[in-house]
Each structure stands twice: as structure tokens, then as C-alpha cells.
Amino acid sequence: MYNIIKSINYTAKRDLLMVVTIIISIMLPMTILLLSIQLGDVNFSDVTGSYIFVAKMGENYILYTFVIMILTCKAAMGDGGDKTINYEILRGHSRFSIFAARAVSGIFYGAIITIIIFVFPYIFFGLINGWGEEVKMSDALLRIAISIVPTIRVSCMFLFLSFLFSSSGKAMALGYVLLDGSVMLTSMIDEFTDINIDNFFGASSAMKLYLLENMKEIVVDGEVVNKYVTEVPGDVITKTLIISVIMIIVYLVGAYLIFAKRDKE
């Protein structure tokens, strides 16, 4: 299993699409922020970690689900079109170890790497200009930590599609349709009804953790500052974690059953 993970990692670091995706996902938000500073929309010293947390960065999470999709599918089944898996079986690796290695790699690149990239601007400007007053740091860290679980859930969905089709390309094509569909469905239901279905879609569930709406004005060092309400209700934590864990298990078990029963090509 370890050797398979090493091989996947070696290939992933040389996969042009994965490398370009990572570079763009790091540079895009940083470029937008620096451009806003250059245009005078905000002073560089005012861009703190807290400022970024409330500056509509949460809305960008939906864009990062495409990063999750690409990195997960390519890491897990980027070689699905060749005979690599057959060679791994012929070398004596069990199907479970092959599946586990690809699942771990897919989740690592798709979920863990994406979360690190997503919070990078918070860390970068937080270290330079401090955290700021708009958001309580402990609450922000809690929200980020909780978001890891639904992010893994999203990654596991793409993992399931990758094993279903034995192809990263087909998985990404269907994944794109599913992402667009879930976002549109969530938006329509939010717009026209009082029904909350955020927890049924991992991307929407995670995105809500980065979106803050309630705030009050406070005075800090003689300046008026927008202080946002950032406490995470207990029921939100419970629903997010329980539903995400259940779906993670469903996706992983389903993916393994498909892989275990599939004949060698």
C-alpha cells in the first residue's frame, strides 16, 4: 500500500493538470486581493486574516469544489485508462490495499491540500498584518476545522465516481454536472422556500461555515469596527459532522464494492 501511495504521489507531482490547478487556486485569490489593494479599494495594512474571512471569501468555496474534483479524480484514477491497476494486482497487491492507497491519495490531494490552499490567504495576511477584530480567531479556527469533514465528503463523492467509471475524465465530467446541479437546487430552494437542505450537499454545508452575515459595530482604539457573530451553533456542528461522516462511509464502501467486484481488463 505504501509503495502504491509513493507511486501515485510521484505521478501526481508531475501531472500537468494537477500542478496547474494548484498554482491557479493559490494565485487567483491572492491576485484579486493584491489588485484590490493596488486599486485603492482597501489599504494593505487593513487586510488581516479576519478581514479576509468576512470579505466574501467564503463564496469562493464553491469554486474550490472544482479544485477538489480535479485533484481527487486525478490522484485516485488518473491512470484508470492504462494497465497500472492490473500490474499492481499481478505484483501481489490485494484489491483492498490498491483501493485504500488510491482513496488515501485522492482524499489527501482533493480535501487536505485544497483546504490548505483555501486558508492560505488567511494565514499569509494574518502573519503579516495580524488577525484583526472582525472575527474571533477561535471561532474562525473552529469553522475551518469543521469544514474539513464536509470537504472530505465532497472528495469522497468524486472518489466514488472515479472508481465507478475507472476514469478521472468521466468522473470529472459527471462531477461537474452534479456540482452545478446541487448549487442551483440549493439556491432555488433557499430562494423560494424556508426549507434548509444545506447539510444534504457537502459543498453547501462547508461553504456556509465561511459565510458570516450577522454583525454589530464596536469601537476599537477610537475606530468603528464591524464585529461579526461567529459562534457556531451546536446543532449545526452535530448535523454537519454526522451527515458528512455517514456520506463518507457510504461513498467509500460503495467505491470499494465496485472496485472489488470489477474484473481485470
Buried (B, 14 or more C-beta within 10 A) or exposed (E): BEEBBEBBBEBBEEBEBBEEBBEEBBEEBEEBBEEBBEEEEEEEEEBBBBBBBBBEBBEBBBEBBBBBBBBBBBBBBBBBEEEBBEEBBEEEBEBEBBBBBBBBBBBBBBBBBBBEBBBBBBEBBBEEBEBBBBBBBEBBEBBBEBBBBBBBBBBBBBBBBBBBBBBBBBBBEBBBEBBEEBBEBBEEBBEEEEEEBBBBBBBBBBBBBBBBEEBEEEEEEEEEBBBBEBEEEEEBBEBBBEBBBEBBEBBBEBBBEBBEEEEEE
